[in-house]
Structure formats: structure tokens, C-alpha cells
Amino acid sequence: MPLIPNSSYQRPKWLFNRHLETIYPALFRKVELRNPESERIPTTDGDFLDLDWYQAKNRHLIIISHGLEGNSRRPYMLGMAQIFLKNNYDVLTWNYRGCGEELNQKPIFYHSGATYDLNTVVEHAAQKYDTISLVGFSLGGNLTLKYLGETMSQDKPIQKGVAISVPLHLSSSSKKISSGENQLYSKRFLKTLREKVIRKAQHHPEEIPVQFLRKIKTLSDFDDYYTGPLHGFSDAEEYYEINSSIFFLENITIPTLVLNAQNDPFLSDQCFPIKLAKEFDQVYFEFPKQGGHVGFSVPGTKAPYYSEKRAFEFIEMDF
């Protein structure tokens, strides 16, 4: 029964609601980590991906994928890298197209189901490592789960997977983040997404019509006019339906943990599939009552966050 009951996580008392749990670590957490070795690798379509390597000379590599409008050096990425590096794992964090310091070359962006780029990273890393485990946050969690559901029948050196604060069902989660008090988050995401559209349109004016920007009020609107059409989908709903990781879980064949807080302001009810969880042998679900979105803070400034401890514990476990 891969539904983990009675999660032990409890938020610090002063983070007394889900918004504080979500916002505080994003704005104020500081993680001290040595500078990585950076590498740029080509994609099969003539673009590039930027990678950050933290090496401890281990044959087991942890690949960490970030969330919407994140990058490889966000505090949650560095915190996760830190716990594995301290335990002598090698770590690779990477930037989706357009999320590094330099805008990518092709008109396409990144999206929740762009597993072809994750596959490029995995295949590049597999040349040097015996085993690889994947960790993903939010959009990166969806990407990780979809990838595992698509590829585990193939010859890949993947050993474990961990997905944190995952919008398993993209359509309903997109609607939730753009509703009511959550509009604070969607407006922040839309600001940087609009800026990227304007910058990319200067290089690809025919593929990226900036006149649609005035119609964008929600993340679903953005996916309707840009994410969907740019990546071969007719609209946002087709994009969501084809790429929601909830539809790929049954095909995952390695131990995989999904850690979603029940008070996550980004996640819809469909992101807590308790009945479905009982049908899977390899996908383990943990749904703490608290945690916020990519939160899971703990008291003190140096201690690993709960999500980091759980990811490490899970990848260390024998199944």
C-alpha cells in the first residue's frame, strides 16, 4: 500500500498559514553551497541547456529539476543539492530553456511535459554514472513523473524518483493558482513570462505574436496563446491533458515518492489521488497536512528542510 499515512511533518509555529509557508523560504532562505562547475550541452534541435555540477566522485548521481520560472540556483534547488552532496552523492542541477542567464535560441520555451530535454540531460549524465536518481519540484516534479512513466521500459540507469509539490493534474491546478487569494502567485509568474515573450519575439517575430499579450489575464490564458501553440498543442486544455503526470503514474516501474502538502495553495484536489494510490506498487504518496508549496521549512536556519530529508531517506532506502 504505497500511501504513507501519518506524515511526521509539522511547520514552524510562526509560519502559521500556507502562504507564509510558501513565501518565506522563497524570499528569505539562504543556502551556503560551493560554486558549481557549469556546462552547456547541445539539444538535438540545435538549442542548448545549461547544467550545474556538484561532484563528490560518487557513481550515483542526483539530477534535480526546478519549478515554473525557477532556475538551477534557487534556494530550494541548492538546499536539495546540499543534503545529497554532504552525503557524498554527485549532484546535477539544470536550467530549462530560457531559465538560465542566457535566452535560448529556438522559439520554443520549456513546459511541464518537455521530457525530451530531461532525457537529453539524463543521457548526457549516463555516460559517466552507474546509477541516477531524479528529484523534481512543482513543474519539475510533473516533468520527472511523466519522464519516469514514459521511459522506464527503456534501458535507463534510473534507480529512484522523488517529486515534491507536484501539480499532478495540470488543468485544475492552473485554475486554482489563478483564483481568489492565489492570484498573487500567478501575477508574479505572468510578469516574468511576459518579459520572456517580448525578448524572444525580437528574435522570432513570426513565431511569437506579441499582440496576444494584452489578452493574458491568467496562466491558462498564457498556455492558450503561447505554451500550447508554440509546443504543438492546439490550446491550453490539450497541453494539460497530454502532459499531466497523473496519467503516467501507472507506468512507473521504480520506487518513486510524491510529496504534496494538503494545504498547498497551488494544488487542486486531483493532486491528492488517495484511491488511486492504493493501486500502485512503486509510486509512494505522502500528503502532510502542512507544508505549503515547495515549503516544508523547519526551525533553525541550517537544518535541512523536511522535503530534503525525505528525498534523501527515500533514495537511501532498500526496496
N, C-alpha and C positions, 0 to 999 in steps of 0.2 A: 504494500500500500504506500506508494510514493507521495503521500500527503503528510507533511511533517506537522504534527499537532503541537500546540502549546509552545510557540516560539518564545525564547527567553528574552528577546529584546525589549528594553524599556528606555524611552527617551530621557534625556536630562530634564529635570523638573522645570528649568527656566525656559525650555523650548516647549511651551505649553499648548501649541496648536500646530497643525500640519503645514501651515505657511511658514512659520518660524523654522520648523524642521527642514523645510526645503530651501529657504532663502539664506539662512545663516551660514551653512557650510559653503554655499556657492560664492558668497561675498567675502567671508572673513577667514575661512580656513587657510592656513599656511602650511605647506609641506616642504620640509628640507630634504632635497634629494640631489645627488650629484648630477652634473650636466651629462646628458646622454651623448652617444655617438649618432649623428644624424646621417641618413642615407636617402637618396632619391632613386626610386626604381621606375622603369617604364611600364605602362599598361599595354595590352595587346592592340588597343585602338589608337596608339600614338600620344597618349597623355602621360601623366606621372602621378606617383604617390610618394609622400614624404613620411619616413619612418624614424622613430627614435629608439635606439638600442641601449639597454642597461644590462651589461653582461657580467655574470659571476662564474663563467666557464662551466656551466651545467649543461647536460644533454637534454634537459626538459625545458622547453620554452613556454612562457605565458604570453599570449597575444591579447591585448586589451583594446576594445573599440569604444569610442566615445558617443555622446548623445547629440541631439539636434543642436546645430550651431556651436558645438563644442570643438575641442582640439586635443592634441596629444598631451598638452601640458596643463590642463585644468586640474584643480586640487583633487578632485575625485579620481582622476587618472593617476596622478602622482602618488596618492595615498595607497591605491591598489598596487601600483608598481613597487612601492616601498616595502610592503609586507612580504611580497614574494622575493624581492632582492635581498632582504635581511635574512631570509631562509634559504639563500643560495640558489634560487632559480634565476635563469635568464629571463628578461622581460623585453617585450617589444610593444610600444605604443605607436599608433599611426594616425595620420590625418586623412579624412575623406577628401575628395576632390573639392578644392576651393576653401578648405578649412585650415590650411597651413598659412604660412606667411605670404605665399605667392598664389595668385589666382590660377586655377588650372586652365589648360589650353583649349579643350573641347567645349562646345556649347552646353553639354550636359553638366548637371551638378552631381550631388550624391542623393541617395534616398534610402528609405527604410528596408528595401529589398534588394539593394545593389550588391548581391553576393559575389558578383564577378570580381569586384575589387578586393573583397576579403579573400577570395580564392587566390588572387594574384599575390597577396601578402603571404598566405599560408604556403603556397608553392615555392615562393622565394625562400621562406624560412626553412622549409622542409629539406632543403639542400644541405643544411648544417645541423639539424636536430633529429634525434631519435623519436622523441615524443613532443607533442604540442597540446596545450590546453587553451581554451578560449574563454575570455571574460568580456561581457558587453554591458554597457549601461544604457537604459532607455532605448532610443532608436538603435543604438549599437547592440542592445540586448535582443531586439527583434531581428536585426541582421544576423546575429550569432545563431539564434534558434532556427531561423529559416535556412541558413547555411548548413547547419547540422542535419536538418531534416532532408535537405536536398542531396547531400554528398556522402553520407555515412555508408552508403552501399559501395562507394568507390574506395580506391586504395589511398587512404589518407592516414597520416600518423597522429590523428587527434585522439586524445585519451579521455578528457573531461570537458564539460562546458558549464559556465555559470552566467546567468542573465539576471540583471538587477534593475528593478523599477521598469519593467517591460510593458509597453502597450501592445499586449498580445493581439488585441482586436483594434486595428488602426482607425476604422471609421468612427466607432463610438467614442474612442479616446480623443480623436481630433475634435469631435463635437463638444466633449466635456471640457477640454482645455480652453475652448473659445467661449464658454458660457459663464455667466454670473461673475463671481469674485475671481475666477481663474483668468479672466481677460488680461490681467496684469502680465501673466506669463506669455500669452500668445502675442500681445503687443510688443513685448521685448524681442521675441523671436522674429516677428514680422519686420521689425526695424532693420535688423542685420540682413535678413533675406532680401528685402527690397534693395538695400545697398549693393548686394551682390548682383542682383539682376541688372541694375544700372551700370555697374562696372563691366559685367560680361557682355551687355548689349553693345558696348563701344567696340568690342572685337567681333561680335556676331550679331549684327543688327537685323539680319534677315531671319535668323532662328529665334531671336528673343525679342518679342514685341513689347516695348516698354509702356505702350498706351494702356495695357491691361492693368497696370499698377494702381490706377485710380479706382479700380473695381475691387481691390483686395481689402477685405474687412476682417477675415478670419484665416486661420491656417488652412481650412478646407478650400477657401477661395484660392489661396496661393497654389495649392495642389491641383485645383481645377484648371487654372490658367498656365501654370508653369511646370510643377513637378510631373504631373501626369503626361501632358503632351510632349515635353522635352525628352521623356524617357520611354515613349512608345505606348502610353496608355491613353485611352480616349478621354478620361476625366478623373477626378479625384476618387470617385467610388470604385472604378475599375482598378485603379492603382492600389487602393486599400484592400480590396477583395483578393487580389492576386498576391499581395505581399504580406498579409497579416500572418505572423508566425504561429498563431493558434491552429492554423490549418496544416502545419508541418510537424507538429509535435509527435504525432503518432509514428512518424518515420524515423525518429531519433533512436539510435541504437547504442549510444554510450551514456554513462551516468551524467546527468545534466541537472543543475539546480536552478529553479526560478524563484527569486526572492522579491516579492511585491508587498509593500505595506498597504494595509487595508485603508489607511487614511491618505493615500497618495492622491493629491489633487489633480493629477494628470490622467489617472486610470479609471476606465469605466467598469461596470460590474462584470462585463465579459472578460476582464483581465484576471478574474479570480475563479477559474473553472474547477470548482471543488468536485463536482460529479465526474467531470472528465478526467481529473487527476487520478482517480481510482482505477482507470482503465490502462494506465501506462506502467511499464516495468522499469523504464530507465529515466523518466523525467520526474524529478522530485520538486514538489511545490512547498514553499514556506511563506505563509501570509501573516506576518506580525500585525498586531493591531495598530502599531505606530511606526513611524519611520519617515513619513513624507516622501517626496520624490528625490531620489539619489541623495538621501539624507543619512539616516542611521547613525547620527552623531553619538558620541559617548562623552562622559565627563572627562575633563582634562584636555590639554592641548597636544599631547604627544602620543596618546594611546591610539592604536588602530581603531577605525570605525567598525561597527558591527558587521556591515556588509563585507568589509575586507577580511575580518576574522572568519566569517562563514565561507567566503570563497576559498580561502587558504585551507580551512579544515576540510571542505568538501573535496578539493583536489588532492589532499593528502590521504583521504580515506581509501581503504581497500574494499572493493565490491566483489 
